[in-house]
Amino acid sequence: MPSRITNEVAVLACLLALFACRATLASAIVPPWQGPDEPGHFIPALALTAPPTGESMYVLQAQVLESMAKHRWWEPYGGRTPDPLPTLFSVANERLSIATYSQPVYYGLAALVLQLPPTPNLENAYWRLRLLSIVLALGTLGLGWAGTRLLFGGTVAIGATTIAALHPQFLLTAISVNPDALVIFLGAFTWWLMACVIQGRHVEMSLLLLCVTAATVVVTKRNGAPFAMGVGIFVLAVLLKRTVRGMPRRTLVAIGVLPVVAAVILLSVLPAFDTVTSQFAIMWRSGLLIRRPLEQGTLAHAVEYARISIDYVWLVAGWLRFNPPEPWLWIVRVMTVVGFGSAAVLTVRAPELRRRLSIAWLLVIVQTAAVVSWGFWTLQSPQGRYLFPVIAPATALLWLGLTHAAPARVRPYVAPLLIGLLAVMDVTGFATVLIPAYLPWG
C-alpha cells in the first residue's frame, strides 16, 4: 500500500509539473489582457492598493489602456490600436467595463497579493495576478485529485486529473486575471470536503466548511451560485439523513466567530464597503432579466446553444473569437457525449458506485443546467469557464464513462489511448488556435 500511494503522489507531481509547464508556455504565447474581461477585473484589485478616489480610477484606466496598446490588444481581432489612444474604457471599446465590488472576495485576495513586497508597477502587477491564477489552478488540480481519490480510488483520480491537466480551456482560464480562478479553486475544495463527508472523515467540520465555502463562492462571482445550490442540497440531504453529534455546539461557535473575521477582512480591504450591498442587488437584478424573445426560445435554438456550450467548454480563445478547426471540435463532442452517456449507464448498472456517482451528478447537473439555461434566456454567450467550478466531479464522470464505454476485453488499453488522444489534442490546440492567433502580434 505505501508504494502505491507513493507512486500516485509521484504521478500527481508530474501532472502538476506538466500543467505548470503548459501554463508557462501559454503565458509566453498569450499576451496580457487577452483573457476574458481581464482589464475590468484588474482595475478593482489594483484600486484597493491605492487611495480610493474617483480620479485614481480614471488614471488606472488610462494606464491599462496604454498597456493594452503596448501589447497590441486590438490587432488579433482585425482592428487597429486607436490613435489617439482613449483614456476611458467606455470610449476605447464597447466590451470594456470595470467590475464593481459587489463580489469582493477575489479583489480583496488580489489586493493582498499586490501589496506583498516589492511594490509592483502596473505591468508587474498584472503578471503577479496571472501567477496567482496559475497557483489557484494548481491547487484546483490537487484538491480535485484528493476528492476523486477518496470517492473512486487512485486510478480514477489520476485519470480525471490528467483530463484537467491537459484541458485547453481550463489552461486559458488558469492564465487569466479573473475571479473565475478563485471560484474554480473553491469548487475543487468543496468537492474534496463532500468526499470527506461521504467517507465519514471529519464530518462535522467538513459540513461547516461546506456552508462557509458555498457562501464565499456566491460573493466571489455570480456564476458560483448554482454550485452553492448543489452544495446546499447535499448538506441538507446529509443533515436530514443523520444526526451529527456535537454539531450544534460547534456550529454556534462558528456562527459567532466567522462573521466577525469576515467583517474585519472586508472592512480592512474594501474602501467602498458601504456600497457593496446596493451593487450586489443591482448585479443580481440585471443578471436575472430574461432578454431572449419568446419566439427564439425554441427547441432548435436550445439544442444549438447546448452544442456551442460543449465547444466552448473545451476551447475558445480571445474573448470568444478563436475556435479550433471543426474536426477537432467533433472529437470533443463525441468524447463528451459518449463519456457522460456511459457514466449515466454506469450509475444505473453499478449499485456499489451509485451513491458516489450521484454526488458528482448532482453538482454537474445543477451547475450545467443553471448556467446554460441562464445564458440562453439572457442572451449571454456560452462560456466554458462558467462550468469549471465542477471540473473535478465532471472529469471524474468523464474518465469513468470513457474507460467503461469500451468492451471489457479492450478496456485495459483505453486509458493510455485516451491520455494519448488528450495530449495530441492539447498540442493541436496550441498549434491551431493559440499560436496562429497571438504569435504574429506578440
TORKOL-4160 file (C-alpha; in steps of 0.2 Angstrom, whole numbers, padded with zeros to 4 digits, m for minus):
442
<pt num="1" X="0000" Y="0000" Z="0000"/>
<pt num="2" X="0014" Y="0013" Z="0004"/>
<pt num="3" X="0022" Y="0010" Z="m0013"/>
<pt num="4" X="0006" Y="0013" Z="m0022"/>
<pt num="5" X="0002" Y="0029" Z="m0013"/>
<pt num="6" X="0020" Y="0035" Z="m0017"/>
<pt num="7" X="0018" Y="0031" Z="m0035"/>
<pt num="8" X="0001" Y="0040" Z="m0035"/>
<pt num="9" X="0009" Y="0056" Z="m0027"/>
<pt num="10" X="0023" Y="0055" Z="m0040"/>
<pt num="11" X="0012" Y="0054" Z="m0054"/>
<pt num="12" X="0002" Y="0069" Z="m0047"/>
<pt num="13" X="0018" Y="0079" Z="m0045"/>
<pt num="14" X="0022" Y="0075" Z="m0063"/>
<pt num="15" X="0004" Y="0081" Z="m0069"/>
<pt num="16" X="0006" Y="0097" Z="m0058"/>
<pt num="17" X="0023" Y="0100" Z="m0066"/>
<pt num="18" X="0016" Y="0097" Z="m0083"/>
<pt num="19" X="0002" Y="0109" Z="m0080"/>
<pt num="20" X="0014" Y="0122" Z="m0074"/>
<pt num="21" X="0025" Y="0120" Z="m0090"/>
<pt num="22" X="0009" Y="0122" Z="m0101"/>
<pt num="23" X="0004" Y="0137" Z="m0091"/>
<pt num="24" X="0022" Y="0145" Z="m0094"/>
<pt num="25" X="0021" Y="0141" Z="m0112"/>
<pt num="26" X="0004" Y="0148" Z="m0114"/>
<pt num="27" X="0009" Y="0164" Z="m0104"/>
<pt num="28" X="0023" Y="0166" Z="m0117"/>
<pt num="29" X="0011" Y="0165" Z="m0131"/>
<pt num="30" X="m0004" Y="0174" Z="m0125"/>
<pt num="31" X="m0001" Y="0192" Z="m0122"/>
<pt num="32" X="m0008" Y="0202" Z="m0107"/>
<pt num="33" X="m0026" Y="0207" Z="m0107"/>
<pt num="34" X="m0032" Y="0193" Z="m0119"/>
<pt num="35" X="m0041" Y="0184" Z="m0105"/>
<pt num="36" X="m0060" Y="0187" Z="m0104"/>
<pt num="37" X="m0064" Y="0204" Z="m0095"/>
<pt num="38" X="m0046" Y="0205" Z="m0088"/>
<pt num="39" X="m0045" Y="0224" Z="m0089"/>
<pt num="40" X="m0061" Y="0226" Z="m0079"/>
<pt num="41" X="m0056" Y="0214" Z="m0066"/>
<pt num="42" X="m0038" Y="0220" Z="m0064"/>
<pt num="43" X="m0043" Y="0238" Z="m0060"/>
<pt num="44" X="m0054" Y="0235" Z="m0044"/>
<pt num="45" X="m0040" Y="0224" Z="m0037"/>
<pt num="46" X="m0026" Y="0237" Z="m0041"/>
<pt num="47" X="m0038" Y="0251" Z="m0035"/>
<pt num="48" X="m0039" Y="0243" Z="m0017"/>
<pt num="49" X="m0020" Y="0246" Z="m0015"/>
<pt num="50" X="m0021" Y="0265" Z="m0019"/>
<pt num="51" X="m0031" Y="0279" Z="m0011"/>
<pt num="52" X="m0050" Y="0277" Z="m0015"/>
<pt num="53" X="m0053" Y="0292" Z="m0026"/>
<pt num="54" X="m0063" Y="0293" Z="m0042"/>
<pt num="55" X="m0048" Y="0301" Z="m0050"/>
<pt num="56" X="m0037" Y="0286" Z="m0047"/>
<pt num="57" X="m0049" Y="0275" Z="m0056"/>
<pt num="58" X="m0048" Y="0286" Z="m0072"/>
<pt num="59" X="m0029" Y="0286" Z="m0070"/>
<pt num="60" X="m0029" Y="0267" Z="m0069"/>
<pt num="61" X="m0040" Y="0266" Z="m0084"/>
<pt num="62" X="m0028" Y="0276" Z="m0094"/>
<pt num="63" X="m0013" Y="0266" Z="m0088"/>
<pt num="64" X="m0021" Y="0250" Z="m0093"/>
<pt num="65" X="m0026" Y="0256" Z="m0110"/>
<pt num="66" X="m0008" Y="0261" Z="m0113"/>
<pt num="67" X="m0003" Y="0243" Z="m0108"/>
<pt num="68" X="m0016" Y="0236" Z="m0119"/>
<pt num="69" X="m0009" Y="0246" Z="m0134"/>
<pt num="70" X="0009" Y="0241" Z="m0130"/>
<pt num="71" X="0003" Y="0223" Z="m0131"/>
<pt num="72" X="m0007" Y="0226" Z="m0147"/>
<pt num="73" X="m0023" Y="0221" Z="m0139"/>
<pt num="74" X="m0034" Y="0226" Z="m0154"/>
<pt num="75" X="m0024" Y="0218" Z="m0168"/>
<pt num="76" X="m0028" Y="0200" Z="m0166"/>
<pt num="77" X="m0046" Y="0204" Z="m0169"/>
<pt num="78" X="m0043" Y="0213" Z="m0185"/>
<pt num="79" X="m0043" Y="0230" Z="m0178"/>
<pt num="80" X="m0031" Y="0244" Z="m0176"/>
<pt num="81" X="m0025" Y="0252" Z="m0160"/>
<pt num="82" X="m0034" Y="0269" Z="m0158"/>
<pt num="83" X="m0024" Y="0284" Z="m0162"/>
<pt num="84" X="m0025" Y="0295" Z="m0152"/>
<pt num="85" X="m0027" Y="0282" Z="m0138"/>
<pt num="86" X="m0043" Y="0284" Z="m0127"/>
<pt num="87" X="m0041" Y="0286" Z="m0108"/>
<pt num="88" X="m0058" Y="0278" Z="m0104"/>
<pt num="89" X="m0064" Y="0260" Z="m0106"/>
<pt num="90" X="m0081" Y="0266" Z="m0112"/>
<pt num="91" X="m0073" Y="0275" Z="m0126"/>
<pt num="92" X="m0060" Y="0263" Z="m0131"/>
<pt num="93" X="m0071" Y="0248" Z="m0134"/>
<pt num="94" X="m0089" Y="0244" Z="m0130"/>
<pt num="95" X="m0085" Y="0227" Z="m0122"/>
<pt num="96" X="m0073" Y="0235" Z="m0109"/>
<pt num="97" X="m0081" Y="0239" Z="m0092"/>
<pt num="98" X="m0075" Y="0240" Z="m0074"/>
<pt num="99" X="m0081" Y="0227" Z="m0062"/>
<pt num="100" X="m0089" Y="0233" Z="m0045"/>
<pt num="101" X="m0085" Y="0227" Z="m0028"/>
<pt num="102" X="m0102" Y="0218" Z="m0027"/>
<pt num="103" X="m0092" Y="0202" Z="m0027"/>
<pt num="104" X="m0077" Y="0207" Z="m0016"/>
<pt num="105" X="m0068" Y="0191" Z="m0011"/>
<pt num="106" X="m0057" Y="0189" Z="m0026"/>
<pt num="107" X="m0052" Y="0208" Z="m0027"/>
<pt num="108" X="m0048" Y="0208" Z="m0008"/>
<pt num="109" X="m0036" Y="0192" Z="m0011"/>
<pt num="110" X="m0029" Y="0200" Z="m0027"/>
<pt num="111" X="m0025" Y="0216" Z="m0017"/>
<pt num="112" X="m0017" Y="0207" Z="m0003"/>
<pt num="113" X="m0005" Y="0199" Z="m0016"/>
<pt num="114" X="m0002" Y="0215" Z="m0025"/>
<pt num="115" X="0003" Y="0223" Z="m0008"/>
<pt num="116" X="0017" Y="0210" Z="m0005"/>
<pt num="117" X="0034" Y="0217" Z="m0007"/>
<pt num="118" X="0042" Y="0223" Z="m0018"/>
<pt num="119" X="0029" Y="0235" Z="m0024"/>
<pt num="120" X="0025" Y="0231" Z="m0042"/>
<pt num="121" X="0022" Y="0243" Z="m0057"/>
<pt num="122" X="0006" Y="0241" Z="m0067"/>
<pt num="123" X="0014" Y="0228" Z="m0079"/>
<pt num="124" X="0022" Y="0218" Z="m0065"/>
<pt num="125" X="0005" Y="0219" Z="m0055"/>
<pt num="126" X="m0003" Y="0211" Z="m0070"/>
<pt num="127" X="0009" Y="0196" Z="m0071"/>
<pt num="128" X="0008" Y="0194" Z="m0052"/>
<pt num="129" X="m0011" Y="0191" Z="m0053"/>
<pt num="130" X="m0009" Y="0180" Z="m0068"/>
<pt num="131" X="0003" Y="0169" Z="m0057"/>
<pt num="132" X="m0010" Y="0170" Z="m0043"/>
<pt num="133" X="m0022" Y="0162" Z="m0055"/>
<pt num="134" X="m0010" Y="0148" Z="m0060"/>
<pt num="135" X="m0006" Y="0144" Z="m0042"/>
<pt num="136" X="m0025" Y="0143" Z="m0039"/>
<pt num="137" X="m0027" Y="0131" Z="m0054"/>
<pt num="138" X="m0013" Y="0120" Z="m0047"/>
<pt num="139" X="m0022" Y="0120" Z="m0031"/>
<pt num="140" X="m0038" Y="0115" Z="m0040"/>
<pt num="141" X="m0029" Y="0100" Z="m0048"/>
<pt num="142" X="m0023" Y="0094" Z="m0031"/>
<pt num="143" X="m0039" Y="0096" Z="m0022"/>
<pt num="144" X="m0049" Y="0088" Z="m0037"/>
<pt num="145" X="m0037" Y="0073" Z="m0036"/>
<pt num="146" X="m0039" Y="0072" Z="m0017"/>
<pt num="147" X="m0058" Y="0072" Z="m0018"/>
<pt num="148" X="m0059" Y="0060" Z="m0033"/>
<pt num="149" X="m0047" Y="0048" Z="m0024"/>
<pt num="150" X="m0057" Y="0047" Z="m0009"/>
<pt num="151" X="m0073" Y="0043" Z="m0019"/>
<pt num="152" X="m0067" Y="0032" Z="m0033"/>
<pt num="153" X="m0049" Y="0027" Z="m0029"/>
<pt num="154" X="m0032" Y="0032" Z="m0036"/>
<pt num="155" X="m0033" Y="0026" Z="m0054"/>
<pt num="156" X="m0049" Y="0036" Z="m0057"/>
<pt num="157" X="m0041" Y="0051" Z="m0048"/>
<pt num="158" X="m0026" Y="0051" Z="m0059"/>
<pt num="159" X="m0036" Y="0049" Z="m0074"/>
<pt num="160" X="m0048" Y="0063" Z="m0070"/>
<pt num="161" X="m0033" Y="0074" Z="m0065"/>
<pt num="162" X="m0025" Y="0070" Z="m0082"/>
<pt num="163" X="m0040" Y="0077" Z="m0091"/>
<pt num="164" X="m0040" Y="0093" Z="m0081"/>
<pt num="165" X="m0021" Y="0095" Z="m0083"/>
<pt num="166" X="m0022" Y="0093" Z="m0102"/>
<pt num="167" X="m0038" Y="0103" Z="m0104"/>
<pt num="168" X="m0036" Y="0118" Z="m0116"/>
<pt num="169" X="m0049" Y="0129" Z="m0110"/>
<pt num="170" X="m0045" Y="0126" Z="m0091"/>
<pt num="171" X="m0027" Y="0131" Z="m0096"/>
<pt num="172" X="m0033" Y="0148" Z="m0103"/>
<pt num="173" X="m0044" Y="0151" Z="m0088"/>
<pt num="174" X="m0029" Y="0147" Z="m0077"/>
<pt num="175" X="m0018" Y="0161" Z="m0085"/>
<pt num="176" X="m0032" Y="0174" Z="m0084"/>
<pt num="177" X="m0033" Y="0188" Z="m0072"/>
<pt num="178" X="m0051" Y="0184" Z="m0067"/>
<pt num="179" X="m0061" Y="0179" Z="m0051"/>
<pt num="180" X="m0065" Y="0163" Z="m0060"/>
<pt num="181" X="m0049" Y="0156" Z="m0054"/>
<pt num="182" X="m0054" Y="0158" Z="m0036"/>
<pt num="183" X="m0072" Y="0151" Z="m0039"/>
<pt num="184" X="m0065" Y="0136" Z="m0048"/>
<pt num="185" X="m0052" Y="0133" Z="m0034"/>
<pt num="186" X="m0066" Y="0134" Z="m0021"/>
<pt num="187" X="m0076" Y="0122" Z="m0031"/>
<pt num="188" X="m0062" Y="0109" Z="m0030"/>
<pt num="189" X="m0061" Y="0112" Z="m0012"/>
<pt num="190" X="m0079" Y="0109" Z="m0010"/>
<pt num="191" X="m0078" Y="0093" Z="m0020"/>
<pt num="192" X="m0064" Y="0087" Z="m0008"/>
<pt num="193" X="m0075" Y="0091" Z="0008"/>
<pt num="194" X="m0090" Y="0082" Z="0001"/>
<pt num="195" X="m0079" Y="0067" Z="m0002"/>
<pt num="196" X="m0073" Y="0068" Z="0016"/>
<pt num="197" X="m0092" Y="0068" Z="0022"/>
<pt num="198" X="m0096" Y="0053" Z="0011"/>
<pt num="199" X="m0081" Y="0044" Z="0018"/>
<pt num="200" X="m0085" Y="0049" Z="0036"/>
<pt num="201" X="m0070" Y="0059" Z="0039"/>
<pt num="202" X="m0071" Y="0075" Z="0050"/>
<pt num="203" X="m0090" Y="0076" Z="0045"/>
<pt num="204" X="m0094" Y="0090" Z="0057"/>
<pt num="205" X="m0080" Y="0101" Z="0052"/>
<pt num="206" X="m0082" Y="0097" Z="0033"/>
<pt num="207" X="m0101" Y="0101" Z="0034"/>
<pt num="208" X="m0097" Y="0118" Z="0042"/>
<pt num="209" X="m0083" Y="0122" Z="0029"/>
<pt num="210" X="m0095" Y="0117" Z="0015"/>
<pt num="211" X="m0108" Y="0130" Z="0021"/>
<pt num="212" X="m0094" Y="0143" Z="0023"/>
<pt num="213" X="m0086" Y="0139" Z="0006"/>
<pt num="214" X="m0103" Y="0140" Z="m0003"/>
<pt num="215" X="m0107" Y="0157" Z="0004"/>
<pt num="216" X="m0089" Y="0163" Z="m0001"/>
<pt num="217" X="m0092" Y="0157" Z="m0019"/>
<pt num="218" X="m0108" Y="0167" Z="m0021"/>
<pt num="219" X="m0099" Y="0183" Z="m0016"/>
<pt num="220" X="m0084" Y="0179" Z="m0026"/>
<pt num="221" X="m0093" Y="0178" Z="m0043"/>
<pt num="222" X="m0111" Y="0176" Z="m0049"/>
<pt num="223" X="m0109" Y="0160" Z="m0058"/>
<pt num="224" X="m0104" Y="0152" Z="m0042"/>
<pt num="225" X="m0122" Y="0152" Z="m0036"/>
<pt num="226" X="m0128" Y="0136" Z="m0045"/>
<pt num="227" X="m0113" Y="0127" Z="m0037"/>
<pt num="228" X="m0118" Y="0134" Z="m0020"/>
<pt num="229" X="m0136" Y="0127" Z="m0023"/>
<pt num="230" X="m0129" Y="0110" Z="m0027"/>
<pt num="231" X="m0119" Y="0111" Z="m0011"/>
<pt num="232" X="m0134" Y="0116" Z="m0001"/>
<pt num="233" X="m0144" Y="0101" Z="m0007"/>
<pt num="234" X="m0130" Y="0090" Z="m0002"/>
<pt num="235" X="m0128" Y="0097" Z="0015"/>
<pt num="236" X="m0147" Y="0097" Z="0018"/>
<pt num="237" X="m0148" Y="0078" Z="0012"/>
<pt num="238" X="m0134" Y="0074" Z="0024"/>
<pt num="239" X="m0142" Y="0083" Z="0039"/>
<pt num="240" X="m0159" Y="0075" Z="0036"/>
<pt num="241" X="m0152" Y="0058" Z="0035"/>
<pt num="242" X="m0141" Y="0058" Z="0050"/>
<pt num="243" X="m0139" Y="0067" Z="0067"/>
<pt num="244" X="m0121" Y="0073" Z="0069"/>
<pt num="245" X="m0115" Y="0073" Z="0087"/>
<pt num="246" X="m0108" Y="0089" Z="0093"/>
<pt num="247" X="m0114" Y="0099" Z="0078"/>
<pt num="248" X="m0125" Y="0112" Z="0086"/>
<pt num="249" X="m0111" Y="0117" Z="0099"/>
<pt num="250" X="m0098" Y="0119" Z="0085"/>
<pt num="251" X="m0110" Y="0127" Z="0073"/>
<pt num="252" X="m0114" Y="0140" Z="0086"/>
<pt num="253" X="m0096" Y="0144" Z="0089"/>
<pt num="254" X="m0093" Y="0146" Z="0071"/>
<pt num="255" X="m0108" Y="0157" Z="0069"/>
<pt num="256" X="m0101" Y="0168" Z="0082"/>
<pt num="257" X="m0083" Y="0169" Z="0076"/>
<pt num="258" X="m0083" Y="0168" Z="0057"/>
<pt num="259" X="m0094" Y="0183" Z="0053"/>
<pt num="260" X="m0083" Y="0194" Z="0064"/>
<pt num="261" X="m0067" Y="0188" Z="0055"/>
<pt num="262" X="m0076" Y="0190" Z="0038"/>
<pt num="263" X="m0081" Y="0208" Z="0043"/>
<pt num="264" X="m0064" Y="0213" Z="0049"/>
<pt num="265" X="m0056" Y="0207" Z="0032"/>
<pt num="266" X="m0069" Y="0216" Z="0022"/>
<pt num="267" X="m0068" Y="0232" Z="0031"/>
<pt num="268" X="m0049" Y="0232" Z="0030"/>
<pt num="269" X="m0048" Y="0229" Z="0011"/>
<pt num="270" X="m0064" Y="0237" Z="0004"/>
<pt num="271" X="m0064" Y="0256" Z="0004"/>
<pt num="272" X="m0081" Y="0255" Z="m0004"/>
<pt num="273" X="m0089" Y="0243" Z="0009"/>
<pt num="274" X="m0104" Y="0254" Z="0011"/>
<pt num="275" X="m0109" Y="0252" Z="m0007"/>
<pt num="276" X="m0107" Y="0233" Z="m0008"/>
<pt num="277" X="m0125" Y="0229" Z="m0004"/>
<pt num="278" X="m0133" Y="0240" Z="m0016"/>
<pt num="279" X="m0121" Y="0235" Z="m0030"/>
<pt num="280" X="m0124" Y="0217" Z="m0026"/>
<pt num="281" X="m0143" Y="0219" Z="m0028"/>
<pt num="282" X="m0141" Y="0228" Z="m0044"/>
<pt num="283" X="m0129" Y="0215" Z="m0051"/>
<pt num="284" X="m0141" Y="0201" Z="m0047"/>
<pt num="285" X="m0157" Y="0210" Z="m0053"/>
<pt num="286" X="m0149" Y="0214" Z="m0070"/>
<pt num="287" X="m0142" Y="0196" Z="m0072"/>
<pt num="288" X="m0159" Y="0188" Z="m0069"/>
<pt num="289" X="m0169" Y="0198" Z="m0083"/>
<pt num="290" X="m0174" Y="0187" Z="m0097"/>
<pt num="291" X="m0169" Y="0196" Z="m0114"/>
<pt num="292" X="m0172" Y="0182" Z="m0127"/>
<pt num="293" X="m0188" Y="0185" Z="m0137"/>
<pt num="294" X="m0200" Y="0171" Z="m0134"/>
<pt num="295" X="m0201" Y="0166" Z="m0152"/>
<pt num="296" X="m0182" Y="0162" Z="m0151"/>
<pt num="297" X="m0185" Y="0150" Z="m0136"/>
<pt num="298" X="m0187" Y="0135" Z="m0147"/>
<pt num="299" X="m0180" Y="0118" Z="m0145"/>
<pt num="300" X="m0169" Y="0120" Z="m0161"/>
<pt num="301" X="m0161" Y="0136" Z="m0153"/>
<pt num="302" X="m0159" Y="0127" Z="m0137"/>
<pt num="303" X="m0150" Y="0112" Z="m0145"/>
<pt num="304" X="m0139" Y="0124" Z="m0155"/>
<pt num="305" X="m0134" Y="0133" Z="m0139"/>
<pt num="306" X="m0130" Y="0117" Z="m0130"/>
<pt num="307" X="m0119" Y="0112" Z="m0144"/>
<pt num="308" X="m0110" Y="0128" Z="m0144"/>
<pt num="309" X="m0108" Y="0127" Z="m0125"/>
<pt num="310" X="m0099" Y="0110" Z="m0127"/>
<pt num="311" X="m0087" Y="0118" Z="m0139"/>
<pt num="312" X="m0083" Y="0132" Z="m0128"/>
<pt num="313" X="m0080" Y="0121" Z="m0113"/>
<pt num="314" X="m0066" Y="0113" Z="m0122"/>
<pt num="315" X="m0058" Y="0128" Z="m0131"/>
<pt num="316" X="m0061" Y="0145" Z="m0137"/>
<pt num="317" X="m0049" Y="0159" Z="m0135"/>
<pt num="318" X="m0048" Y="0178" Z="m0137"/>
<pt num="319" X="m0064" Y="0184" Z="m0129"/>
<pt num="320" X="m0074" Y="0170" Z="m0139"/>
<pt num="321" X="m0066" Y="0174" Z="m0155"/>
<pt num="322" X="m0054" Y="0160" Z="m0159"/>
<pt num="323" X="m0061" Y="0142" Z="m0162"/>
<pt num="324" X="m0052" Y="0126" Z="m0166"/>
<pt num="325" X="m0055" Y="0118" Z="m0183"/>
<pt num="326" X="m0071" Y="0109" Z="m0185"/>
<pt num="327" X="m0064" Y="0091" Z="m0185"/>
<pt num="328" X="m0055" Y="0095" Z="m0168"/>
<pt num="329" X="m0072" Y="0100" Z="m0161"/>
<pt num="330" X="m0081" Y="0084" Z="m0167"/>
<pt num="331" X="m0068" Y="0074" Z="m0157"/>
<pt num="332" X="m0073" Y="0083" Z="m0141"/>
<pt num="333" X="m0091" Y="0082" Z="m0145"/>
<pt num="334" X="m0090" Y="0063" Z="m0147"/>
<pt num="335" X="m0079" Y="0062" Z="m0131"/>
<pt num="336" X="m0092" Y="0072" Z="m0121"/>
<pt num="337" X="m0107" Y="0063" Z="m0127"/>
<pt num="338" X="m0100" Y="0046" Z="m0125"/>
<pt num="339" X="m0091" Y="0049" Z="m0109"/>
<pt num="340" X="m0106" Y="0056" Z="m0099"/>
<pt num="341" X="m0118" Y="0045" Z="m0108"/>
<pt num="342" X="m0108" Y="0030" Z="m0102"/>
<pt num="343" X="m0106" Y="0037" Z="m0085"/>
<pt num="344" X="m0125" Y="0038" Z="m0084"/>
<pt num="345" X="m0127" Y="0020" Z="m0089"/>
<pt num="346" X="m0113" Y="0015" Z="m0076"/>
<pt num="347" X="m0123" Y="0025" Z="m0062"/>
<pt num="348" X="m0138" Y="0014" Z="m0066"/>
<pt num="349" X="m0129" Y="m0003" Z="m0068"/>
<pt num="350" X="m0116" Y="m0001" Z="m0054"/>
<pt num="351" X="m0125" Y="m0001" Z="m0037"/>
<pt num="352" X="m0109" Y="0000" Z="m0027"/>
<pt num="353" X="m0104" Y="0016" Z="m0036"/>
<pt num="354" X="m0122" Y="0024" Z="m0037"/>
<pt num="355" X="m0121" Y="0034" Z="m0021"/>
<pt num="356" X="m0104" Y="0042" Z="m0025"/>
<pt num="357" X="m0108" Y="0045" Z="m0044"/>
<pt num="358" X="m0124" Y="0053" Z="m0038"/>
<pt num="359" X="m0114" Y="0066" Z="m0029"/>
<pt num="360" X="m0104" Y="0070" Z="m0044"/>
<pt num="361" X="m0120" Y="0071" Z="m0055"/>
<pt num="362" X="m0129" Y="0082" Z="m0043"/>
<pt num="363" X="m0115" Y="0096" Z="m0044"/>
<pt num="364" X="m0113" Y="0094" Z="m0063"/>
<pt num="365" X="m0131" Y="0094" Z="m0067"/>
<pt num="366" X="m0136" Y="0109" Z="m0056"/>
<pt num="367" X="m0121" Y="0119" Z="m0062"/>
<pt num="368" X="m0123" Y="0115" Z="m0081"/>
<pt num="369" X="m0142" Y="0117" Z="m0081"/>
<pt num="370" X="m0142" Y="0133" Z="m0072"/>
<pt num="371" X="m0128" Y="0141" Z="m0082"/>
<pt num="372" X="m0133" Y="0135" Z="m0099"/>
<pt num="373" X="m0151" Y="0140" Z="m0096"/>
<pt num="374" X="m0147" Y="0157" Z="m0089"/>
<pt num="375" X="m0135" Y="0161" Z="m0103"/>
<pt num="376" X="m0149" Y="0155" Z="m0116"/>
<pt num="377" X="m0163" Y="0166" Z="m0109"/>
<pt num="378" X="m0152" Y="0181" Z="m0105"/>
<pt num="379" X="m0143" Y="0181" Z="m0122"/>
<pt num="380" X="m0126" Y="0178" Z="m0114"/>
<pt num="381" X="m0113" Y="0170" Z="m0125"/>
<pt num="382" X="m0109" Y="0152" Z="m0118"/>
<pt num="383" X="m0093" Y="0151" Z="m0109"/>
<pt num="384" X="m0084" Y="0135" Z="m0103"/>
<pt num="385" X="m0076" Y="0144" Z="m0088"/>
<pt num="386" X="m0093" Y="0146" Z="m0080"/>
<pt num="387" X="m0094" Y="0127" Z="m0079"/>
<pt num="388" X="m0077" Y="0124" Z="m0072"/>
<pt num="389" X="m0082" Y="0126" Z="m0053"/>
<pt num="390" X="m0087" Y="0107" Z="m0056"/>
<pt num="391" X="m0072" Y="0102" Z="m0066"/>
<pt num="392" X="m0067" Y="0089" Z="m0053"/>
<pt num="393" X="m0083" Y="0079" Z="m0052"/>
<pt num="394" X="m0085" Y="0082" Z="m0071"/>
<pt num="395" X="m0068" Y="0075" Z="m0076"/>
<pt num="396" X="m0072" Y="0060" Z="m0064"/>
<pt num="397" X="m0088" Y="0056" Z="m0073"/>
<pt num="398" X="m0080" Y="0058" Z="m0090"/>
<pt num="399" X="m0065" Y="0047" Z="m0086"/>
<pt num="400" X="m0076" Y="0034" Z="m0078"/>
<pt num="401" X="m0088" Y="0035" Z="m0093"/>
<pt num="402" X="m0075" Y="0034" Z="m0107"/>
<pt num="403" X="m0065" Y="0020" Z="m0099"/>
<pt num="404" X="m0081" Y="0009" Z="m0097"/>
<pt num="405" X="m0088" Y="0013" Z="m0114"/>
<pt num="406" X="m0076" Y="0001" Z="m0122"/>
<pt num="407" X="m0079" Y="m0018" Z="m0122"/>
<pt num="408" X="m0071" Y="m0027" Z="m0107"/>
<pt num="409" X="m0058" Y="m0036" Z="m0117"/>
<pt num="410" X="m0050" Y="m0019" Z="m0124"/>
<pt num="411" X="m0054" Y="m0009" Z="m0108"/>
<pt num="412" X="m0036" Y="m0011" Z="m0101"/>
<pt num="413" X="m0029" Y="m0001" Z="m0117"/>
<pt num="414" X="m0042" Y="0013" Z="m0116"/>
<pt num="415" X="m0033" Y="0023" Z="m0103"/>
<pt num="416" X="m0016" Y="0025" Z="m0112"/>
<pt num="417" X="m0026" Y="0028" Z="m0128"/>
<pt num="418" X="m0036" Y="0042" Z="m0120"/>
<pt num="419" X="m0021" Y="0050" Z="m0112"/>
<pt num="420" X="m0013" Y="0050" Z="m0129"/>
<pt num="421" X="m0028" Y="0057" Z="m0138"/>
<pt num="422" X="m0029" Y="0071" Z="m0124"/>
<pt num="423" X="m0010" Y="0075" Z="m0127"/>
<pt num="424" X="m0012" Y="0076" Z="m0146"/>
<pt num="425" X="m0027" Y="0087" Z="m0144"/>
<pt num="426" X="m0018" Y="0099" Z="m0132"/>
<pt num="427" X="m0003" Y="0100" Z="m0145"/>
<pt num="428" X="m0015" Y="0104" Z="m0159"/>
<pt num="429" X="m0025" Y="0116" Z="m0148"/>
<pt num="430" X="m0009" Y="0126" Z="m0146"/>
<pt num="431" X="m0004" Y="0124" Z="m0165"/>
<pt num="432" X="m0021" Y="0128" Z="m0172"/>
<pt num="433" X="m0028" Y="0141" Z="m0160"/>
<pt num="434" X="m0016" Y="0150" Z="m0149"/>
<pt num="435" X="0000" Y="0151" Z="m0159"/>
<pt num="436" X="m0009" Y="0157" Z="m0175"/>
<pt num="437" X="m0020" Y="0169" Z="m0165"/>
<pt num="438" X="m0006" Y="0178" Z="m0155"/>
<pt num="439" X="0012" Y="0174" Z="m0160"/>
<pt num="440" X="0011" Y="0186" Z="m0175"/>
<pt num="441" X="0006" Y="0200" Z="m0164"/>
<pt num="442" X="0017" Y="0196" Z="m0149"/>
